[in-house]
């Protein structure tokens, strides 16, 4: 079933991929066998290969591990910078969701985009980064959302570790790939996959909080994680009844505690006033 869904998405993506494809008219016949292997296989709990080498948007050589162990989760996106449609939709959808969460790249969490196209250059990465950060509303946050390029072997090794299967189409000179991203823990383990070109800010917020192991977000996120759990079948967060009851019970106890504290404080104030009245000299007592 998953392959049929991927095939349908692939047909739609290639049919609007750009002038080179549109000039040939609509796709006809079955998809090539290689295209059926396009998709994402979740490798939850496994680690990203930190020693893989790339170049950033400024042309500097970097290791993937340079973006880990900063105490913040990382949203990793595989794309390519001349992609005519799907990659832009994914990147802009992620930027929109991140903006709605209200976080800034490089503060509560980092984002990282790596090109799967060995023909991409640092100049192309820099141009794409500028467009995406402008859409995010944080054009200054270059360090919080780097865009990398590399050779084919590095890109393929990263994709294989992530479970991201893509295929190059020599006819259109484009890459067929799925739409999605993966959230990494600060140490570089795959914690949660998010899919599509539009991401629910609520899901992204909770995925980042889970990946950050409580270091990301405040009391609101921790309460939400008590009351919501990730549903693998729906690929989104849903209400967790037991957690909701626990959260409700904790809220009741907190309310009772606050009420008791207010009553205790009021009673203490009344006692102090009574003591002060009793300690007045007789000539100061009210007549």
C-alpha positions as CSV (number, residue, x, y, z in Angstrom):
1,X,0.0,0.0,0.0
2,X,2.8,2.4,0.9
3,X,4.4,1.8,-2.5
4,X,1.2,2.6,-4.3
5,X,0.8,5.9,-2.4
6,X,4.5,6.8,-3.2
7,X,3.9,6.0,-6.8
8,X,0.9,8.3,-6.9
9,X,2.8,11.1,-5.3
10,X,5.7,10.5,-7.7
11,X,3.4,10.7,-10.7
12,X,2.0,14.0,-9.4
13,X,5.5,15.4,-8.6
14,X,7.0,14.5,-12.0
15,X,4.0,15.7,-13.9
16,X,4.5,19.3,-12.6
17,X,8.3,19.0,-12.2
18,X,9.1,21.7,-14.8
19,X,9.3,22.7,-18.4
20,X,11.6,19.8,-19.3
21,X,8.9,17.3,-18.2
22,X,5.9,19.3,-19.2
23,X,7.1,19.5,-22.8
24,X,6.8,15.8,-23.1
25,X,3.2,15.8,-22.0
26,X,1.6,13.7,-19.2
27,X,3.2,10.6,-18.0
28,X,1.9,7.4,-19.6
29,X,2.3,3.8,-18.7
30,X,3.7,2.3,-15.5
31,X,6.4,3.9,-13.5
32,X,9.9,2.5,-14.0
33,X,10.8,-0.2,-11.4
34,X,13.5,2.0,-9.8
35,X,10.9,4.7,-9.0
36,X,8.9,2.2,-6.9
37,X,11.8,2.2,-4.4
38,X,11.4,5.9,-3.6
39,X,10.2,6.4,-0.1
40,X,11.3,6.7,3.5
41,X,12.1,3.8,5.8
42,X,12.2,4.9,9.5
43,X,15.4,4.1,11.3
44,X,14.4,5.3,14.7
45,X,17.0,5.2,17.4
46,X,19.9,4.8,15.0
47,X,22.7,7.4,14.7
48,X,23.5,9.7,11.9
49,X,27.0,9.1,10.4
50,X,28.8,12.0,12.0
51,X,32.0,11.6,10.1
52,X,30.5,12.3,6.7
53,X,32.1,15.4,5.1
54,X,30.4,18.2,3.1
55,X,30.8,21.9,2.4
56,X,28.6,24.6,3.7
57,X,26.9,27.4,1.9
58,X,30.1,29.5,2.3
59,X,32.3,26.8,0.8
60,X,33.9,25.7,4.1
61,X,34.6,22.0,4.7
62,X,32.5,20.6,7.5
63,X,31.6,17.3,9.2
64,X,28.1,16.3,9.9
65,X,29.1,15.9,13.5
66,X,29.9,19.6,13.7
67,X,26.2,20.2,14.0
68,X,25.6,17.8,16.8
69,X,26.1,17.8,20.6
70,X,25.0,21.4,21.0
71,X,22.3,20.6,23.5
72,X,19.6,21.2,20.9
73,X,17.6,18.8,18.6
74,X,18.2,19.1,14.8
75,X,15.7,18.9,12.0
76,X,17.4,17.3,9.0
77,X,16.1,17.7,5.5
78,X,17.5,16.1,2.3
79,X,16.8,18.1,-0.8
80,X,18.5,19.5,-3.9
81,X,18.7,23.1,-4.7
82,X,17.6,23.2,-8.4
83,X,14.5,21.1,-7.5
84,X,11.6,22.8,-9.4
85,X,8.8,22.0,-7.0
86,X,8.8,19.4,-4.2
87,X,12.0,20.5,-2.3
88,X,10.8,24.1,-2.2
89,X,7.5,23.1,-0.8
90,X,9.1,21.0,1.9
91,X,11.5,23.7,2.9
92,X,9.0,26.4,2.9
93,X,6.5,24.2,4.8
94,X,9.1,23.5,7.4
95,X,10.0,27.2,7.7
96,X,6.3,28.1,8.1
97,X,5.7,25.5,10.8
98,X,8.9,26.5,12.7
99,X,7.8,30.2,12.5
100,X,4.4,29.3,14.0
101,X,6.1,27.4,16.8
102,X,7.7,30.7,17.6
103,X,11.3,29.4,17.9
104,X,14.5,30.8,16.3
105,X,16.9,28.5,14.4
106,X,20.1,28.1,16.5
107,X,18.3,28.8,19.8
108,X,15.8,26.2,20.8
109,X,16.6,23.9,17.9
110,X,18.7,23.7,14.8
111,X,17.8,22.9,11.2
112,X,20.0,21.4,8.6
113,X,19.6,20.9,4.9
114,X,21.9,18.5,2.9
115,X,21.8,18.3,-0.9
116,X,21.5,14.9,-2.6
117,X,22.7,16.3,-5.9
118,X,26.5,16.2,-6.3
119,X,26.2,18.9,-9.0
120,X,24.9,21.5,-6.4
121,X,27.5,24.2,-5.4
122,X,28.0,26.3,-2.3
123,X,26.7,29.3,-4.3
124,X,23.4,27.4,-5.0
125,X,23.2,26.4,-1.4
126,X,23.7,30.1,-0.3
127,X,21.0,31.3,-2.6
128,X,18.5,28.7,-1.4
129,X,19.4,29.4,2.2
130,X,18.7,33.1,1.7
131,X,15.3,32.4,0.2
132,X,14.3,30.0,3.0
133,X,15.5,32.1,5.9
134,X,13.7,35.1,4.4
135,X,10.5,33.1,4.3
136,X,11.1,32.0,7.9
137,X,11.5,35.7,8.9
138,X,15.0,35.2,10.3
139,X,17.4,36.1,7.5
140,X,20.2,36.5,10.1
141,X,19.9,32.9,11.4
142,X,22.5,31.4,8.9
143,X,24.3,29.5,11.7
144,X,21.0,28.0,12.8
145,X,20.0,26.6,9.4
146,X,23.0,25.6,7.3
147,X,22.7,24.3,3.7
148,X,25.3,21.7,2.7
149,X,26.6,20.2,-0.5
150,X,28.8,17.2,-1.1
151,X,29.8,14.4,-3.3
152,X,27.5,11.5,-4.4
153,X,28.9,9.0,-1.9
154,X,28.5,11.2,1.1
155,X,24.9,12.1,0.1
156,X,24.0,8.5,-0.5
157,X,25.6,7.3,2.8
158,X,23.5,9.9,4.7
159,X,20.4,9.0,2.8
160,X,20.9,5.3,3.5
161,X,21.4,5.9,7.2
162,X,18.3,8.0,7.3
163,X,16.2,5.6,5.3
164,X,15.6,8.2,2.6
165,X,15.4,6.4,-0.8
166,X,15.7,8.6,-3.9
167,X,16.3,7.9,-7.6
168,X,17.9,10.0,-10.3
169,X,15.9,10.3,-13.6
170,X,18.3,10.8,-16.5
171,X,15.4,11.7,-18.8
172,X,14.3,14.8,-16.8
173,X,17.7,15.2,-15.0
174,X,15.8,15.4,-11.7
175,X,15.6,13.3,-8.6
176,X,12.5,11.4,-7.5
177,X,12.2,11.5,-3.8
178,X,9.7,11.5,-0.9
179,X,8.6,14.6,1.0
180,X,9.6,14.7,4.7
181,X,12.2,15.4,7.3
182,X,13.7,13.7,10.4
183,X,14.2,15.1,13.9
184,X,17.5,14.2,15.5
185,X,18.4,14.2,19.2
186,X,21.2,16.5,20.2
187,X,23.5,13.5,20.0
188,X,22.4,12.7,16.4
189,X,19.9,9.8,16.8
190,X,16.8,9.6,14.6
191,X,14.0,10.5,17.0
192,X,11.0,11.3,14.8
193,X,10.0,11.5,11.1
194,X,7.6,14.1,9.8
195,X,6.0,13.8,6.4
196,X,4.5,15.9,3.7
197,X,5.0,19.5,2.5
198,X,3.0,21.1,5.3
199,X,3.8,20.3,8.9
200,X,1.6,20.8,11.8
201,X,3.3,23.2,14.2
202,X,1.9,21.2,17.1
203,X,3.5,18.0,15.9
204,X,6.8,19.7,15.1
205,X,6.9,21.3,18.6
206,X,6.3,18.0,20.4
207,X,8.7,16.1,18.2
208,X,11.5,18.6,18.9
209,X,10.6,18.6,22.6
210,X,10.8,14.7,22.7
211,X,14.1,14.7,20.8
212,X,15.5,17.3,23.1
213,X,14.7,15.0,26.1
214,X,13.2,17.7,28.1
215,X,15.9,20.3,27.4
216,X,13.8,22.0,24.8
217,X,10.7,24.0,25.7
218,X,9.2,24.8,29.0
219,X,6.5,23.5,31.3
220,X,3.8,23.9,28.6
221,X,5.6,21.4,26.3
222,X,6.2,18.9,29.1
223,X,2.5,19.0,30.1
224,X,1.6,18.5,26.4
225,X,3.9,15.5,26.2
226,X,2.1,14.1,29.2
227,X,-1.3,14.4,27.5
228,X,-0.3,13.6,23.9
229,X,1.5,10.6,22.3
230,X,2.8,10.0,18.8
231,X,0.6,7.7,16.8
232,X,2.7,5.8,14.3
233,X,-0.3,4.8,12.2
234,X,-1.6,8.3,11.9
235,X,2.0,9.8,11.9
236,X,0.8,12.6,14.2
237,X,0.4,13.3,17.9
238,X,-3.0,12.4,19.4
239,X,-4.6,12.6,22.8
240,X,-3.2,10.1,25.4
241,X,-6.1,9.3,27.7
242,X,-4.0,8.0,30.6
243,X,-1.7,11.0,30.3
244,X,-4.7,13.3,30.1
245,X,-6.1,11.9,33.3
246,X,-2.7,12.2,35.0
247,X,-2.5,15.8,33.7
248,X,-6.0,16.5,34.9
249,X,-5.2,15.0,38.3
250,X,-2.1,17.0,38.6
251,X,-4.0,20.2,37.7
252,X,-6.6,19.4,40.4
253,X,-3.9,18.9,43.0
254,X,-2.2,22.1,41.9
255,X,-5.5,24.0,42.2
256,X,-6.3,22.6,45.6
257,X,-2.7,23.5,46.7
258,X,-3.1,27.1,45.5
259,X,-6.4,27.4,47.3
260,X,-5.0,26.0,50.5
261,X,-2.1,28.3,50.2
262,X,-4.3,31.4,49.8
263,X,-6.5,30.4,52.8
264,X,-3.4,29.7,55.0
265,X,-1.9,33.1,54.0
266,X,-5.2,34.8,54.8
267,X,-5.5,33.1,58.1
268,X,-1.9,34.0,59.0
269,X,-2.6,37.7,58.2
270,X,-5.8,37.7,60.4
271,X,-3.8,36.2,63.3
272,X,-1.1,38.9,62.9
273,X,-3.8,41.6,63.0
274,X,-5.3,40.1,66.2
275,X,-2.0,39.9,67.9
276,X,-1.2,43.5,66.9
277,X,-4.6,44.6,68.4
278,X,-4.0,42.8,71.7
279,X,-0.6,44.3,72.0
280,X,-1.8,47.9,71.9
281,X,-1.7,50.0,75.1
282,X,-5.1,50.6,76.8
283,X,-5.1,54.2,75.9
284,X,-4.7,53.3,72.2
285,X,-7.5,50.8,72.3
286,X,-10.6,52.0,70.4
287,X,-13.4,53.4,72.5
